[in-house]
Amino acid sequence: MIANVIEESGDNQFLNKKSFSELIEVTVFTTELNYMDSIIHICEKNNVELEDVKRYLSKSILEHVEAEAMSLSFLPKVNTLDV
């Protein structure tokens, strides 16, 4: 599966935003990992630096990561309405 996401072109590896985001979604839904852990897991398996990964994340995944960070108190919580 990961081989489908990273396309080998000579010595360079090309990874695009859509395929990386899809890989994260698949990892989240097929494993018990959350979004942050899935990103770290995929980066470690593919030797991708975590600092370089932001450009490969879709807006929806960034929102999921932000929500997880708030729930874990890594980011300040914003006011929400209780419905």
C-alpha positions, 0 to 999 in steps of 0.5 A: 500500500505504501509503495502505491503512494510513493512513486519511485522516479530514479533516485528521487521519491515523489510524494503528492498531497492527495496520495499522502492524505489518502494514505493517512485516512486509510491508516486511521481507519484500518488501524487504531492509530489517531491522525497524529500517530498515523502521520508519525508512523507513515513518516518513519516507515518512508523516511520522511522528515516530520518538518516537511510533511505539512505541505502534504497534508490536506485541510481536513487532516490538518483540522483533525490534527488540530482537534486532537491536539486541543483534546490532548491539551497540546493547543489551547482549547477554543470556546465551543457551544454545548448543544 
